[in-house]
Amino acid sequence: MDDFQNISQNLVKSLSLQYEPVGVALYKETDPLPAEVPFTQKEYKSYCHALVAAGEGEVLFLKKEQMGCKLGTSVLGFEENMEAYLDDGILEKYGVGLFESEEASAETILKSAYLEKGETRAALIAPLSSFKQEPQVLIFTANSEQVMWLLYALNYEKGGRMDLPQSGGALGGCADITALPLLEGIFNITFLGLGCRLKSSVDPCDLLLGAPGNQLELIHNHILDMAKPIAMLRKQSAPS
């Protein structure tokens, strides 16, 4: 595989990405921490906020206290006692008017994907180009056309219908495109939810796509394979 800097540059150029692809590596309590990366001395509104910041070039090594969204840190396995945070999230989503009832809110929050609680102690969230080893998860912040090409790349060899499970308007960045790829080895997209968009301030037209890190070479190769159709659509879309 080419080095991660070249791969990232190729993907950004080929798809005209505004945000660099981001790698995520989660460290358990028993894992050695990377000596060359110091903990970031800054706080973020949420995990989603950190993903966007990394796409803009920041290298972030974060503890749970530095990500303000407790639902997100619960999903990612940081919280030993996460039940109270889930209860608060259920009431918050219902109270703000996203669901008709607490039951509907609970159905959304409680049936999402979760990593093992209390096992995660740190998260490296950084531009793909900064990685020396393959990240556990790849995250793309992209518009709908760019996401289309990424999905084509991921489906290039097998074809067929794609199942893209959605958490239902909550936990998009943490559950749908991070926990799910880690737990099930699948790629997925998220439209995000109200809280995700308020905290990350992504463009209204942007989506996020997550894939297991071991699918990076596949994505890269097939985006390059599709240079002709990508150029065809770009030419059609260019102002005359």
Summary of the structure (lengths in Angstrom):
residues: 240
radius of gyration: 17.7
end to end distance: 38.5
largest distance: 57.8
contacts: 779
relative contact order: 0.19
helix: 46%
strand: 15%
